[in-house]
Amino acid sequence: MNAVDSQAAAPLSREIALQAAEWFVLLHSGEASEADHRAFEAWRARADVHEQAWLRALAVSQRAGSLPPTLGAPALARKQRRLGAVGRRDTVRALALLITAAPVGWLAWRAAPWMQWTSTHATATGERREWTLADGSRIVLDTGSAVDVLFDEALRRVHLSEGAVFIETAPDPQSRHRPFVVTTGQGRVRALGTRFVVRSVRERSEVAVLQGAVQITTRGGAAQQLQAGQQLWFDAMGMGRAEPADAGAAQWARGLLSADNMRLADFVAELSRYRSGWLHCDPSVADLRVTGAFQLGDADTGTDAVLANLVHLLPVQVHYRTRYWVTVAARGTPPG
């Protein structure tokens, strides 16, 4: 079961389903303003159940592959006039019922799909991969990362469930100018014509902007715009201060592990993400400093080369108890 399926299957109250239906009808009417889009994004970020309701609406459309007649051209076509108040209420109620209905009801109609594109991308340990999305945007996934991509009539959305993603957005090829957002468990990042990196680390997310700007909104409602050359972290309730972006924030997308006066313990921990098994830094050398850009290469063989470089740069040695149990220790230390 993927993220869309599991969230769509969660029970929803009638009130939340009605709110999601209201947003769905407005955003698909073709008349939503920029302020409407901002308000919608704030609503989605305010509570997990709001996000579930929206994903349920998308899942309904994807599973059914169609729109019921009451939600077809009269209600949603961009060039049609807006429905009258009574008709609009009926449409919202019908959609709310569909959102809360059992899965068997999702297949009740057959017509043209509105769900344009949905996919899941993931990388294994030591792997980095690049994809071009349906709108021409480019994403690169770091090692051990996963995203769900959902494009609909109102929004271009990438959900980062783990790891890190580099994104270079393209102009929306459709005339709707749909926002491009990246969501994590802690909030959302809206791209404002940009190149940026989002990383999910335990209970918080980190963002670094390389070009353009992004708008960050946490699940608690805190918001801030981040400019090119800046980075910050955020969790569900708040965010840190904007700081100058690390020079190597996106170097991994080019196959490099970059360090600027980094503690050896932190460097080894970062390197371990690209290697199978257990890679450990002995406390006796944890505070040594590392500077440089290291080619990661292919999975374990690439990390072996990086470890060999450390031996030449620092007073350390590498103990291989097994292929999958490796320790960086002080030079001259016998194997433990």
Secondary structure as the mmCIF struct_conf table of DSSP 4:
data_model
#
loop_
_struct_conf.conf_type_id
_struct_conf.id
_struct_conf.beg_label_comp_id
_struct_conf.beg_label_asym_id
_struct_conf.beg_label_seq_id
_struct_conf.end_label_comp_id
_struct_conf.end_label_asym_id
_struct_conf.end_label_seq_id
HELX_RH_AL_P HELX_RH_AL_P1 ALA A 3 ALA A 8
TURN_TY1_P TURN_TY1_P1 ALA A 9 ALA A 9
BEND BEND1 ALA A 10 ALA A 10
HELX_RH_AL_P HELX_RH_AL_P2 ARG A 14 LEU A 27
TURN_TY1_P TURN_TY1_P2 HIS A 28 GLY A 30
HELX_RH_AL_P HELX_RH_AL_P3 GLU A 34 ARG A 46
HELX_RH_AL_P HELX_RH_AL_P4 ASP A 48 ALA A 64
BEND BEND2 SER A 66 SER A 66
HELX_RH_3T_P HELX_RH_3T_P1 PRO A 69 LEU A 71
BEND BEND3 GLY A 72 GLY A 72
HELX_RH_AL_P HELX_RH_AL_P5 ALA A 73 LEU A 76
TURN_TY1_P TURN_TY1_P3 ARG A 78 LYS A 79
BEND BEND4 GLN A 80 GLN A 80
HELX_LH_PP_P HELX_LH_PP_P1 ARG A 81 GLY A 84
HELX_RH_AL_P HELX_RH_AL_P6 ALA A 85 THR A 100
BEND BEND5 ALA A 101 ALA A 101
HELX_RH_3T_P HELX_RH_3T_P2 PRO A 103 LEU A 107
BEND BEND6 ALA A 108 ALA A 108
BEND BEND7 ALA A 111 ALA A 111
STRN STRN1 TRP A 117 ALA A 122
TURN_TY1_P TURN_TY1_P4 THR A 125 GLY A 126
STRN STRN2 ARG A 129 THR A 132
TURN_TY1_P TURN_TY1_P5 ALA A 134 ASP A 135
BEND BEND8 GLY A 136 GLY A 136
STRN STRN3 ARG A 138 LEU A 141
TURN_TY1_P TURN_TY1_P6 THR A 143 GLY A 144
STRN STRN4 ALA A 146 PHE A 151
BEND BEND9 GLU A 153 ALA A 154
STRN STRN5 ARG A 156 GLU A 168
BEND BEND10 PRO A 173 GLN A 174
TURN_TY1_P TURN_TY1_P7 SER A 175 ARG A 176
STRN STRN6 PHE A 180 THR A 184
TURN_TY1_P TURN_TY1_P8 GLY A 185 GLN A 186
STRN STRN7 GLY A 187 ALA A 191
BEND BEND11 LEU A 192 GLY A 193
STRN STRN8 ARG A 195 VAL A 201
TURN_TY1_P TURN_TY1_P9 ARG A 202 GLU A 203
STRN STRN9 ARG A 204 GLN A 211
BEND BEND12 GLY A 212 GLY A 212
STRN STRN10 ALA A 213 THR A 218
TURN_TY1_P TURN_TY1_P10 ARG A 219 GLY A 220
BEND BEND13 GLY A 221 GLY A 221
STRN STRN11 ALA A 223 GLN A 227
TURN_TY1_P TURN_TY1_P11 ALA A 228 GLY A 229
STRN STRN12 GLN A 230 PHE A 234
BEND BEND14 ALA A 236 MET A 237
STRN STRN13 MET A 239 MET A 239
STRN STRN14 GLU A 243 PRO A 244
HELX_LH_PP_P HELX_LH_PP_P2 ALA A 245 ASP A 246
TURN_TY1_P TURN_TY1_P12 ALA A 247 ALA A 250
HELX_RH_3T_P HELX_RH_3T_P3 GLN A 251 ARG A 254
TURN_TY1_P TURN_TY1_P13 GLY A 255 GLY A 255
STRN STRN15 LEU A 256 ARG A 263
HELX_RH_AL_P HELX_RH_AL_P7 LEU A 264 SER A 272
TURN_TY1_P TURN_TY1_P14 ARG A 273 TYR A 274
BEND BEND15 ARG A 275 GLY A 277
STRN STRN16 TRP A 278 CYS A 281
HELX_RH_3T_P HELX_RH_3T_P4 PRO A 283 VAL A 285
TURN_TY1_P TURN_TY1_P15 ALA A 286 ASP A 287
STRN STRN17 ARG A 289 GLN A 295
BEND BEND16 ASP A 298 ASP A 298
HELX_RH_AL_P HELX_RH_AL_P8 ALA A 299 LEU A 313
BEND BEND17 LEU A 314 PRO A 315
STRN STRN18 VAL A 316 THR A 322
TURN_TY1_P TURN_TY1_P16 ARG A 323 TYR A 324
STRN STRN19 TRP A 325 ALA A 330
TURN_TY1_P TURN_TY1_P17 ARG A 331 GLY A 332
HELX_LH_PP_P HELX_LH_PP_P3 THR A 333 PRO A 335
#
